Amino acid sequence: MAKTAYAPNATKAERPLAGKIFGLFTPHLNRYVTRIAGGRYVPFWSLIRHQGRRSGRTYATPVTASRVPGGFAVPMAFGEEADWYRNIVAGGSAAIRWRGTEHHVGDAVALDPDSAMFGFPGWQKRLFRALGIRRFVFLRER
């Protein structure tokens, strides 16, 4: 019987350290964070509302976002395999609640940190680097 050699999938990006750590707790924490994300006095968390690419169901996902010229920058703590990102790319649009105001966004583009990090304070930039977050999504405001 022949043995099959294991070869990692070259097309699938590895999940950042942040995703590996927080991925264990995310299903439990999102239920609570969703209640405060995007609130007027909670600048760290925003809430993305997006439609499922297969189910058509509406989802709300808490994320860290920063206002940048023309839209929002969102660090991809779970990589490009995150359902919210894939749903926005497939659907073409979403809404983000940021500091108490709802904004319609679309045209999701994955960017390198140097392109999108200018919207985040220095302490957050260092935190993102330490957690291995190497990609950001730019969501253009409509």
RASULVEN-V412132 format. One record per pair of residues at least 6 apart in sequence whose C-alpha atoms are under 8 Angstrom apart, sorted by the first residue. I is the first residue (numbers start at 0). J is the second residue. Records with the same first field share a line. If there is no record, write none. Layout:
I: J, J
This chain:
12: 78, 79
13: 78
14: 76, 77, 78
15: 76, 77, 78, 130, 131, 132, 133
16: 76, 130, 131, 132
17: 76, 77, 130, 131, 132
18: 76, 77, 78
19: 77
22: 77
29: 60, 61
32: 61
33: 46, 59, 60, 61
35: 41, 44
36: 44, 45, 46, 61, 62, 96, 97
37: 44, 45, 46, 61, 95, 96, 97, 98, 99, 100
38: 44, 45, 96, 97, 98, 99, 100
39: 97, 98, 99, 100
40: 98, 99
41: 98
42: 97, 98
43: 63, 64
44: 61, 62, 63, 64, 97
45: 61, 62, 63, 64, 95, 96, 97, 98
46: 59, 60, 61, 62, 95, 96, 97
47: 59, 60, 61, 62, 83, 93, 94, 95, 96
48: 57, 58, 59, 60, 93, 94, 95
49: 57, 58, 59, 83, 86, 87, 92, 93, 94
50: 56, 57, 58, 86, 87, 90, 93
51: 57, 58, 86
52: 85, 86, 89, 90
60: 83
62: 73
63: 73, 74
64: 71, 72, 73, 74, 97
65: 71, 72, 73, 118, 119
66: 72, 118
67: 115, 117, 118
69: 139, 140
70: 104, 137, 138, 139, 140
71: 136, 137, 138, 139, 140
72: 115, 116, 118, 135, 136, 137, 138
73: 135, 136, 137, 138
74: 127, 132, 134, 135, 136
75: 81, 132, 133, 134, 135, 136
76: 132
78: 132, 134
79: 85
84: 107
87: 93, 105, 107
88: 106, 107
91: 105, 106, 107
92: 103, 104, 105, 106
93: 103, 104, 105
94: 101, 102, 103, 104
95: 101, 102, 103, 104
96: 102
102: 140, 141
103: 140, 141
104: 138, 139, 140, 141
105: 138, 139, 140, 141
106: 137, 138, 139
107: 136, 137, 138, 139
108: 136, 137, 138
109: 134, 135, 136, 137
110: 134, 135, 136, 137
111: 133, 134, 135
112: 133, 134, 135
115: 135, 136, 137
116: 124
127: 133
